[in-house]
Amino acid sequence: QVQLVESGGGLVQAGGSLRLSCAASGSIFRINAMSWYRQAPGKQRELVAGISSGGGDSTNYSDSVKGRFTISRDNAKNTVYLQMNSLKPDDTAVYYCNAVIRGHSSSIYYEYWGQGTQVTVSS
């Protein structure tokens, strides 16, 4: 059984920073891409940032967070991070970790989601 557990959310004032972490655990053979999504009340879930598993760990960001957020990963710890700087009230949402993982007992990659962590930015 594979699990993703997020941490690091909370309440912060506009202009502040938070760092989210998401650790994958269980019978993991390999982790492919890892991503962060968010969902604000009344809105659809949207991709915030993604990072590949290849050499160089290429990244991509939504236009709304580019230049403010940084995604990174520690493959030894099966963990992905999201450093969020210059936070705005519009960044308020539940943030979800997503990872494409192959377990030891499978030859197929599956997509997993974390339970979500609340980020609230006050003005």
N, CA, C and O atoms as a DFTB+ gen file, in Angstrom:
492 C
 N C O
     1  1       0.840      -1.185       0.000
     2  2       0.000       0.000       0.000
     3  2       0.885       1.249       0.000
     4  3       1.805       1.374       0.808
     5  1       0.593       2.153      -0.906
     6  2       1.358       3.402      -1.017
     7  2       0.530       4.546      -0.446
     8  3      -0.674       4.638      -0.682
     9  1       1.188       5.407       0.302
    10  2       0.516       6.576       0.858
    11  2       1.327       7.829       0.589
    12  3       2.557       7.798       0.545
    13  1       0.611       8.939       0.408
    14  2       1.225      10.255       0.323
    15  2       0.718      11.065       1.504
    16  3      -0.490      11.166       1.718
    17  1       1.623      11.637       2.265
    18  2       1.229      12.424       3.433
    19  2       1.830      13.813       3.311
    20  3       3.048      13.974       3.250
    21  1       0.952      14.821       3.277
    22  2       1.384      16.214       3.163
    23  2       1.500      16.849       4.541
    24  3       0.851      16.419       5.495
    25  1       2.325      17.865       4.628
    26  2       2.450      18.659       5.838
    27  2       2.946      20.050       5.457
    28  3       3.437      20.272       4.350
    29  1       2.805      20.985       6.404
    30  2       3.353      22.314       6.203
    31  2       2.341      23.401       5.919
    32  3       2.709      24.572       5.824
    33  1       1.086      23.048       5.780
    34  2       0.082      24.089       5.533
    35  2      -0.172      24.911       6.781
    36  3       0.338      24.603       7.858
    37  1      -0.966      25.961       6.625
    38  2      -1.281      26.798       7.761
    39  2      -1.792      28.155       7.344
    40  3      -2.154      28.377       6.188
    41  1      -1.815      29.063       8.310
    42  2      -2.286      30.433       8.101
    43  2      -1.090      31.369       8.046
    44  3      -0.219      31.318       8.915
    45  1      -1.042      32.218       7.035
    46  2       0.064      33.151       6.881
    47  2      -0.477      34.461       6.323
    48  3      -1.489      34.481       5.623
    49  1       0.201      35.535       6.638
    50  2      -0.198      36.843       6.102
    51  2       0.301      37.000       4.670
    52  3       1.279      36.373       4.264
    53  1      -0.375      37.830       3.932
    54  2       0.042      38.122       2.563
    55  2       1.494      38.602       2.562
    56  3       1.900      39.408       3.399
    57  1       2.258      38.090       1.609
    58  2       3.671      38.407       1.519
    59  2       4.564      37.411       2.231
    60  3       5.783      37.426       2.063
    61  1       3.956      36.550       3.024
    62  2       4.715      35.559       3.779
    63  2       5.056      34.324       2.968
    64  3       4.792      34.248       1.768
    65  1       5.651      33.360       3.656
    66  2       6.109      32.132       3.006
    67  2       5.662      30.900       3.786
    68  3       5.475      30.936       5.002
    69  1       5.500      29.819       3.046
    70  2       5.244      28.505       3.629
    71  2       5.981      27.470       2.792
    72  3       6.233      27.677       1.605
    73  1       6.322      26.354       3.428
    74  2       6.932      25.244       2.712
    75  2       6.118      23.991       2.958
    76  3       5.981      23.535       4.093
    77  1       5.579      23.438       1.876
    78  2       4.819      22.198       1.957
    79  2       5.737      21.010       1.675
    80  3       6.660      21.089       0.864
    81  1       5.455      19.911       2.368
    82  2       6.186      18.667       2.131
    83  2       5.185      17.558       1.853
    84  3       4.060      17.579       2.352
    85  1       5.606      16.595       1.055
    86  2       4.762      15.429       0.777
    87  2       5.675      14.216       0.708
    88  3       6.532      14.115      -0.169
    89  1       5.480      13.302       1.642
    90  2       6.315      12.110       1.707
    91  2       5.526      10.892       1.257
    92  3       4.413      10.648       1.722
    93  1       6.118      10.134       0.346
    94  2       5.516       8.884      -0.115
    95  2       6.083       7.728       0.693
    96  3       7.286       7.669       0.947
    97  1       5.220       6.819       1.093
    98  2       5.664       5.663       1.870
    99  2       4.940       4.407       1.406
   100  3       3.914       4.468       0.729
   101  1       5.506       3.270       1.792
   102  2       4.909       1.995       1.402
   103  2       5.873       1.206       0.549
   104  3       7.076       1.468       0.528
   105  1       5.322       0.235      -0.156
   106  2       6.131      -0.647      -0.978
   107  2       6.368       0.006      -2.344
   108  3       5.671      -0.285      -3.315
   109  1       7.351       0.881      -2.395
   110  2       7.614       1.698      -3.588
   111  2       8.825       1.168      -4.333
   112  3       9.897       0.986      -3.755
   113  1       8.641       0.920      -5.628
   114  2       9.764       0.544      -6.478
   115  2      10.381       1.777      -7.117
   116  3      11.601       1.946      -7.126
   117  1       9.522       2.635      -7.651
   118  2      10.043       3.849      -8.300
   119  2       8.942       4.903      -8.358
   120  3       7.767       4.587      -8.544
   121  1       9.345       6.155      -8.195
   122  2       8.429       7.283      -8.323
   123  2       8.769       8.038      -9.592
   124  3       9.918       8.410      -9.827
   125  1       7.756       8.256     -10.398
   126  2       7.954       9.020     -11.626
   127  2       7.698      10.500     -11.315
   128  3       8.320      11.046     -10.404
   129  1       6.820      11.144     -12.034
   130  2       6.570      12.569     -11.815
   131  2       5.853      12.808     -10.493
   132  3       5.079      11.973     -10.026
   133  1       6.127      13.970      -9.900
   134  2       5.453      14.404      -8.680
   135  2       4.937      15.813      -8.909
   136  3       5.575      16.608      -9.598
   137  1       3.793      16.120      -8.338
   138  2       3.166      17.413      -8.614
   139  2       2.421      17.927      -7.390
   140  3       2.127      17.189      -6.450
   141  1       2.130      19.217      -7.440
   142  2       1.252      19.845      -6.458
   143  2       0.060      20.441      -7.207
   144  3       0.218      21.102      -8.233
   145  1      -1.121      20.193      -6.676
   146  2      -2.360      20.783      -7.162
   147  2      -2.981      21.581      -6.023
   148  3      -2.596      21.437      -4.863
   149  1      -3.941      22.417      -6.369
   150  2      -4.698      23.105      -5.333
   151  2      -6.144      23.266      -5.765
   152  3      -6.465      23.286      -6.953
   153  1      -7.001      23.379      -4.772
   154  2      -8.424      23.581      -5.035
   155  2      -8.975      24.581      -4.043
   156  3      -8.995      24.345      -2.835
   157  1      -9.421      25.705      -4.580
   158  2     -10.053      26.738      -3.772
   159  2     -11.558      26.476      -3.720
   160  3     -12.094      25.791      -4.591
   161  1     -12.247      27.016      -2.704
   162  2     -13.694      26.790      -2.589
   163  2     -14.433      27.229      -3.846
   164  3     -14.248      28.347      -4.328
   165  1     -15.270      26.344      -4.371
   166  2     -16.066      26.672      -5.540
   167  2     -15.321      26.622      -6.860
   168  3     -15.877      26.967      -7.902
   169  1     -14.063      26.193      -6.822
   170  2     -13.259      26.153      -8.053
   171  2     -12.770      24.733      -8.319
   172  3     -12.766      23.881      -7.431
   173  1     -12.362      24.503      -9.556
   174  2     -11.815      23.207      -9.919
   175  2     -10.385      23.062      -9.417
   176  3      -9.672      24.045      -9.218
   177  1      -9.992      21.821      -9.220
   178  2      -8.612      21.562      -8.840
   179  2      -7.701      21.934     -10.008
   180  3      -7.996      21.617     -11.160
   181  1      -6.590      22.612      -9.700
   182  2      -5.678      23.063     -10.748
   183  2      -4.250      22.671     -10.433
   184  3      -3.853      22.586      -9.271
   185  1      -3.486      22.433     -11.484
   186  2      -2.074      22.119     -11.329
   187  2      -1.306      23.370     -10.939
   188  3      -1.440      24.415     -11.576
   189  1      -0.506      23.262      -9.899
   190  2       0.322      24.373      -9.441
   191  2       1.757      24.225      -9.966
   192  3       2.317      25.155     -10.546
   193  1       2.336      23.041      -9.753
   194  2       3.720      22.802     -10.167
   195  2       3.969      21.310     -10.294
   196  3       3.349      20.503      -9.601
   197  1       4.881      20.955     -11.185
   198  2       5.235      19.565     -11.371
   199  2       6.728      19.414     -11.551
   200  3       7.411      20.345     -11.977
   201  1       7.236      18.226     -11.220
   202  2       8.659      17.953     -11.363
   203  2       8.829      16.528     -11.858
   204  3       8.188      15.605     -11.355
   205  1       9.697      16.355     -12.845
   206  2       9.908      15.043     -13.437
   207  2      10.887      14.229     -12.611
   208  3      11.449      14.712     -11.628
   209  1      11.077      12.990     -13.026
   210  2      12.005      12.122     -12.313
   211  2      13.305      11.936     -13.065
   212  3      14.215      11.259     -12.587
   213  1      13.394      12.535     -14.238
   214  2      14.590      12.322     -15.036
   215  2      15.767      13.134     -14.539
   216  3      15.634      13.948     -13.625
   217  1      16.906      12.911     -15.141
   218  2      18.085      13.685     -14.773
   219  2      17.847      15.166     -14.986
   220  3      17.392      15.589     -16.049
   221  1      18.158      15.946     -13.970
   222  2      17.930      17.377     -14.064
   223  2      16.610      17.807     -13.486
   224  3      16.398      18.992     -13.230
   225  1      15.678      16.820     -13.268
   226  2      14.388      17.115     -12.633
   227  2      13.748      18.359     -13.231
   228  3      13.657      19.389     -12.563
   229  1      13.311      18.280     -14.459
   230  2      12.679      19.431     -15.086
   231  2      11.377      19.773     -14.372
   232  3      10.684      18.889     -13.868
   233  1      11.053      21.058     -14.335
   234  2       9.905      21.550     -13.602
   235  2       8.976      22.351     -14.496
   236  3       9.382      22.843     -15.549
   237  1       7.736      22.477     -14.074
   238  2       6.781      23.348     -14.757
   239  2       5.872      23.968     -13.716
   240  3       5.603      23.368     -12.676
   241  1       5.398      25.175     -14.000
   242  2       4.588      25.939     -13.065
   243  2       3.398      26.569     -13.769
   244  3       3.450      26.869     -14.962
   245  1       2.326      26.764     -13.013
   246  2       1.222      27.544     -13.549
   247  2       1.658      29.002     -13.609
   248  3       2.517      29.434     -12.840
   249  1       1.068      29.745     -14.515
   250  2       1.453      31.153     -14.663
   251  2       1.210      31.938     -13.378
   252  3       1.933      32.891     -13.087
   253  1       0.209      31.548     -12.618
   254  2      -0.155      32.314     -11.427
   255  2       0.876      32.198     -10.294
   256  3       0.883      33.028      -9.385
   257  1       1.740      31.186     -10.339
   258  2       2.716      31.010      -9.252
   259  2       4.155      31.129      -9.736
   260  3       5.085      31.136      -8.929
   261  1       4.340      31.221     -11.033
   262  2       5.699      31.277     -11.592
   263  2       6.467      32.446     -10.992
   264  3       5.974      33.572     -10.940
   265  1       7.686      32.157     -10.538
   266  2       8.513      33.197      -9.944
   267  2       8.317      33.346      -8.440
   268  3       9.116      34.006      -7.775
   269  1       7.264      32.739      -7.898
   270  2       6.994      32.822      -6.450
   271  2       7.121      31.463      -5.766
   272  3       7.539      31.382      -4.611
   273  1       6.762      30.404      -6.476
   274  2       6.787      29.053      -5.905
   275  2       7.926      28.258      -6.541
   276  3       8.273      28.463      -7.704
   277  1       8.493      27.354      -5.758
   278  2       9.545      26.469      -6.258
   279  2       9.257      25.038      -5.815
   280  3       9.080      24.765      -4.628
   281  1       9.214      24.137      -6.783
   282  2       9.031      22.716      -6.480
   283  2      10.382      22.023      -6.534
   284  3      11.215      22.319      -7.391
   285  1      10.588      21.094      -5.604
   286  2      11.824      20.315      -5.583
   287  2      11.512      18.937      -5.007
   288  3      10.439      18.712      -4.447
   289  1      12.460      18.026      -5.152
   290  2      12.233      16.674      -4.636
   291  2      13.527      16.104      -4.090
   292  3      14.621      16.452      -4.536
   293  1      13.376      15.213      -3.106
   294  2      14.494      14.478      -2.543
   295  2      14.193      13.007      -2.797
   296  3      13.396      12.399      -2.083
   297  1      14.823      12.443      -3.804
   298  2      14.504      11.070      -4.196
   299  2      14.890      10.061      -3.123
   300  3      14.259       9.010      -3.008
   301  1      15.907      10.363      -2.345
   302  2      16.322       9.448      -1.279
   303  2      15.255       9.338      -0.195
   304  3      15.139       8.317       0.482
   305  1      14.479      10.414      -0.044
   306  2      13.431      10.445       0.982
   307  2      12.037      10.267       0.390
   308  3      11.046      10.322       1.119
   309  1      11.948      10.055      -0.913
   310  2      10.639       9.932      -1.580
   311  2       9.735      11.108      -1.232
   312  3       8.552      10.927      -0.945
   313  1      10.291      12.297      -1.259
   314  2       9.578      13.490      -0.799
   315  2       9.648      14.594      -1.839
   316  3      10.674      14.804      -2.486
   317  1       8.540      15.288      -1.982
   318  2       8.477      16.459      -2.839
   319  2       8.112      17.669      -1.979
   320  3       7.342      17.555      -1.025
   321  1       8.670      18.819      -2.325
   322  2       8.462      20.048      -1.560
   323  2       7.868      21.126      -2.460
   324  3       8.019      21.099      -3.681
   325  1       7.195      22.067      -1.824
   326  2       6.727      23.258      -2.528
   327  2       7.039      24.460      -1.640
   328  3       6.381      24.687      -0.625
   329  1       8.038      25.212      -2.034
   330  2       8.371      26.452      -1.335
   331  2       7.524      27.572      -1.920
   332  3       7.604      27.859      -3.114
   333  1       6.723      28.196      -1.088
   334  2       5.795      29.227      -1.539
   335  2       6.184      30.560      -0.907
   336  3       6.111      30.724       0.311
   337  1       6.595      31.499      -1.737
   338  2       6.993      32.830      -1.283
   339  2       6.030      33.872      -1.818
   340  3       5.266      33.617      -2.749
   341  1       6.078      35.047      -1.216
   342  2       5.234      36.169      -1.656
   343  2       3.780      35.726      -1.812
   344  3       3.140      35.990      -2.830
   345  1       3.284      35.061      -0.801
   346  2       1.932      34.509      -0.874
   347  2       0.882      35.609      -0.944
   348  3       1.029      36.681      -0.357
   349  1      -0.191      35.306      -1.688
   350  2      -1.294      36.227      -1.885
   351  2      -2.589      35.579      -1.379
   352  3      -2.669      34.354      -1.290
   353  1      -3.593      36.384      -1.050
   354  2      -4.877      35.797      -0.636
   355  2      -5.438      34.828      -1.683
   356  3      -6.104      33.854      -1.330
   357  1      -5.175      35.089      -2.953
   358  2      -5.660      34.194      -4.018
   359  2      -5.001      32.824      -3.984
   360  3      -5.469      31.904      -4.656
   361  1      -3.939      32.667      -3.227
   362  2      -3.284      31.360      -3.096
   363  2      -3.999      30.470      -2.071
   364  3      -3.658      29.296      -1.922
   365  1      -4.976      31.023      -1.377
   366  2      -5.725      30.251      -0.384
   367  2      -6.439      29.082      -1.045
   368  3      -7.211      29.264      -1.986
   369  1      -6.176      27.887      -0.548
   370  2      -6.737      26.676      -1.143
   371  2      -6.297      25.469      -0.323
   372  3      -5.452      25.575       0.566
   373  1      -6.884      24.330      -0.640
   374  2      -6.352      23.063      -0.152
   375  2      -5.339      22.584      -1.190
   376  3      -5.650      22.490      -2.378
   377  1      -4.140      22.286      -0.734
   378  2      -3.065      21.856      -1.625
   379  2      -2.902      20.339      -1.536
   380  3      -2.812      19.765      -0.450
   381  1      -2.869      19.710      -2.711
   382  2      -2.776      18.256      -2.799
   383  2      -1.490      17.840      -3.501
   384  3      -1.077      18.436      -4.495
   385  1      -0.881      16.812      -2.960
   386  2       0.283      16.198      -3.574
   387  2      -0.178      15.079      -4.503
   388  3      -1.128      14.361      -4.193
   389  1       0.492      14.934      -5.629
   390  2       0.187      13.887      -6.593
   391  2       1.488      13.240      -7.031
   392  3       2.487      13.923      -7.257
   393  1       1.471      11.916      -7.150
   394  2       2.683      11.219      -7.592
   395  2       2.311       9.996      -8.417
   396  3       1.303       9.338      -8.162
   397  1       3.130       9.708      -9.394
   398  2       2.958       8.525     -10.243
   399  2       3.981       7.492      -9.781
   400  3       5.187       7.698      -9.911
   401  1       3.490       6.383      -9.242
   402  2       4.344       5.450      -8.508
   403  2       4.151       4.020      -8.987
   404  3       3.037       3.580      -9.270
   405  1       5.257       3.318      -9.067
   406  2       5.202       1.880      -9.333
   407  2       5.573       1.148      -8.043
   408  3       6.628       1.398      -7.460
   409  1       4.712       0.257      -7.611
   410  2       4.987      -0.527      -6.423
   411  2       5.848      -1.734      -6.742
   412  3       6.003      -2.117      -7.902
   413  1       6.406      -2.328      -5.698
   414  2       7.268      -3.493      -5.881
   415  2       6.515      -4.669      -6.490
   416  3       7.104      -5.481      -7.204
   417  1       5.215      -4.767      -6.212
   418  2       4.441      -5.922      -6.663
   419  2       3.736      -5.679      -7.984
   420  3       2.868      -6.459      -8.376
   421  1       4.097      -4.605      -8.678
   422  2       3.399      -4.256      -9.909
   423  2       4.385      -3.813     -10.983
   424  3       5.464      -3.302     -10.682
   425  1       3.998      -4.016     -12.243
   426  2       4.795      -3.490     -13.355
   427  2       4.157      -2.233     -13.930
   428  3       4.614      -1.691     -14.936
   429  1       3.102      -1.785     -13.279
   430  2       2.334      -0.642     -13.767
   431  2       2.490       0.534     -12.812
   432  3       2.566       0.358     -11.596
   433  1       2.536       1.731     -13.378
   434  2       2.551       2.954     -12.579
   435  2       1.105       3.386     -12.295
   436  3       0.250       3.370     -13.181
   437  1       0.861       3.765     -11.056
   438  2      -0.448       4.279     -10.657
   439  2      -0.297       5.696     -10.133
   440  3       0.771       6.102      -9.674
   441  1      -1.399       6.440     -10.215
   442  2      -1.422       7.813      -9.721
   443  2      -1.990       7.815      -8.302
   444  3      -3.041       7.229      -8.042
   445  1      -1.290       8.473      -7.401
   446  2      -1.722       8.571      -6.008
   447  2      -1.889      10.034      -5.624
   448  3      -1.234      10.926      -6.162
   449  1      -2.803      10.247      -4.662
   450  2      -3.080      11.590      -4.137
   451  2      -2.907      11.595      -2.627
   452  3      -3.185      10.606      -1.950
   453  1      -2.448      12.718      -2.119
   454  2      -2.434      12.930      -0.690
   455  2      -3.786      13.406      -0.209
   456  3      -4.704      13.612      -1.003
   457  1      -3.903      13.580       1.105
   458  2      -5.189      13.950       1.696
   459  2      -5.457      15.452       1.624
   460  3      -6.582      15.894       1.857
   461  1      -4.445      16.221       1.308
   462  2      -4.604      17.666       1.205
   463  2      -4.191      18.388       2.476
   464  3      -4.343      17.868       3.581
   465  1      -3.671      19.582       2.305
   466  2      -3.311      20.434       3.435
   467  2      -3.795      21.855       3.150
   468  3      -3.608      22.374       2.050
   469  1      -4.411      22.469       4.135
   470  2      -5.027      23.798       3.945
   471  2      -3.967      24.893       4.031
   472  3      -3.154      24.923       4.954
   473  1      -3.995      25.777       3.059
   474  2      -3.178      26.989       3.081
   475  2      -4.128      28.170       3.037
   476  3      -4.947      28.291       2.127
   477  1      -4.008      29.041       4.033
   478  2      -4.855      30.228       4.098
   479  2      -3.969      31.458       4.195
   480  3      -3.131      31.564       5.091
   481  1      -4.161      32.383       3.267
   482  2      -3.375      33.611       3.222
   483  2      -4.305      34.774       3.532
   484  3      -5.265      35.026       2.804
   485  1      -4.014      35.474       4.613
   486  2      -4.839      36.609       5.015
   487  2      -4.299      37.909       4.430
   488  3      -3.095      38.069       4.231
   489  1      -5.206      38.818       4.165
   490  2      -4.794      40.101       3.565
   491  2      -4.456      41.142       4.623
   492  3      -4.094      42.270       4.287
